[in-house]
Amino acid sequence: MMDLGQIPLARQVDVALEKLAGELRGLTAGTIVMQIRDDAVGRFGIRHLPVDCGPQEQGSSGMTSSQVVTLRQLAVEALRHKSGWTHGEISYDFVLKQGRVFVSVQFESNYNMANLMFRFSPKKRDRREASNE
């Protein structure tokens, strides 16, 4: 079995969205969430409201298969803006308007202080202020 670290993140995102295609078809809006650890997709899924509130577009029944493919392409292209972090979350907010798919992407980087390899030693000035208290 191949290690996910050997597969580019863009390909992993594409595969995850391909897996979600059946669920995405028919949706008009929602948020795709992907948790990233060591530049590998872990958990992923969709948040959406099953009932749209507000006026419905004439003939709107959600995304088609080709619109889902467009969403996948936009999601992969957005990864160009991810840089310098390996752990976090990616959220893709999508909406279908007038037959076009629009995507807004949010990257969230996560760091774990326990993993940082340094010792905290206060500056001399900070030690003096602490001892004067």
SEKE-184669 format. One record per atom (N, C-alpha, C): z negated, x negated, y. Coordinates in steps of 0.02 Angstrom, whole numbers, plus 50000, padded with zeros to 5 digits. Each point is the difference from the previous one (the first is absolute). Layout:
N
ZXY...
! end
This chain:
133
500004995849941500005004250059500004995650062500405001850050500074996150061499435001450048499754994750032499475000650050500305003150064499645004950030500255003250061500104995050056499604994650000500084994950051500674996549999500355000549944500664996949994500565004650026499835006450011500495004850024499905000850076500534999350040499925000650072499705006850019499594999950053499685006250023500515005450016500564998150029500525004950017500245003749937500094996449946500215003149937499465004549972499374997950006499445004149977499965006650039500094999650066500005006050042500565004649979500594997249988500575004049979499875003549933499704996449953499845002949934499485005650007499494998850042499485005150010500315006350030500444999250049500315005950031500495003449952500314996149957500435003049949499585004349953499414997749983499555003849957499775006550034499934999850066499785005950038500585004850018500614998249984500595003850021499955007449982499795001549940499945007049979499525003950043499464996850020499505003250042500245000550073500404995150021500254999950069500545005350012500415001249949500535005150007499675006750015500245003350050499735006550019499484999750055499724994050014499514999450054500364999450067499695002650052500284999350067499624994950042499394998449979499594995150037499424997849956499734994250016499424997449964499884992750015499544997149962499844992950007499984996849932500384994749992499984996049939499514994350013499534999049955499494994950009500054995049942500014993650017500034994649950499454995050014499594998749949499494994850007500284993549974499924994850040500284993449984499444995149987500054996349945499524994849983500394994049974499884994350029500374993849982500755001250003500245003450052500705001650010500315003849942499605004149968500245004249945499775007250013500445004849985499825007050008499525001949945499445002850020499515002549952500085007549995499545003650029500045007250000500505002450052500335005549986500455003050049500045007549987500185003750052500055007249993500215003350065499985006650000500235003950058499455004650023499915000350065499565005050031500465004950037499905006349986500395005050037499665006749996500185004350046499775006949998500525004149964499815003849949500505003749962500335005750040499685001950056500285005350042500084997350071500615000250025500134997950069499775005450048499644998050051499795004750052500484999250058500235005450025500464999850057500685002749981500455000050049500675002949987500394995849949500325003449954500414996749949500724999250026500314994449983500714999250017500415004649956500545002450029500455004449963500274996349938499905002849942500274997049938499644993849976499424998450029499634994049981499615001349935500154996149949499635000749938499734993349977499984995250044499734993449983500544994949988499784994049984500464994449991500425000749937500614997850005500454999749943499944993049968500324999149944499994993549967500284994550044500535001350037500294994950043499544998450059499635004950024499534998850054499404995949976499815001049937499474996049970500234992749995500624998949982500284993249997499984996850069500175003950052499974997550069499294998150018499525004149981499294998550012499804993449966500224999049939499854993849964500294994050037500625000650024500324994550036499624998450065499805005350037499624998950062499334996849986499675002049946499354997249982500064992549984500504998249963500104993049981500184995950063500435002750043500194996450061499404998850045499535004750001499414999450043499574994049980500054997749939499594994349977500154993650039500564999850036500154994250041499464998850053499635005350017499504999450052499314998049973499934999749934499374997849970500004992449998499474996950026499984992749998499294997549999499894994849962499374996450003499405003049964500095005449963499435002849963500235002149931499534999949953500165001449930499615005949972499485002350036499595005549977499975005350055500075006349981499965005450049500325006349977500275003850047500305006549985500615001050044500505003249972500595002050038500055007649996500085003150059500085007250003500695001650030500385004049965500655002250024499955007450016499985001850064500025007050020500735002050005500185005349966500705002150001500065007350019500565001850029500145006950018500765001149995500185005949979500705002149996500135004750058500434997850046500185004150059500755000350007500255006150005500715001250010500414996049949499764999849939500374996749946499954992549999499604997150044499924992750002499284998149982499934994449966499344997449981499774995150053499395001150025499704995450048499364997149968499904993550010499424996649970499644995950053499345000649999499574995850042499564996149951499934993650011499644995749954499384997150033499454999949963499394996850024499774995049948499894993850022499744994749957499274999050016499594999449948499294998650009499834993949958499794994650032499814994149963499255000349986499804997749941499304999849980499814992949981499414998050022499734993449982499295001049974499804995749955499335000449971499634993650020499475001050038499624994250025499744995749943499835003049943499744996249943500514995149973500645001450012500524995649974500164994150046499755000250061500144994550046499574994049981500304994349998499664994049977499754995850060499495002750033499694996150053499275001750004499634995750031499285001250011499915001450073499645005150014499865001750070499424995950024500114996150051499444996450031500045001350075499495003050028500015001750072500064993750043500295000950058500054994550048499304998250023499914993950024499344997750023499725004750053500415002350046499785004550053499725006449970500345002849949499775006249969499344999049963499914994049970499364998649965499434999650050500124996950059499484999550051499815006950025500505004350013499865006750025499615004049949500164999249936499655003649947499284997749994499864993450010499324997649994499585001850060500315001350058499645002050060499805007450000500265003849955499865007249999499345001649969
! end
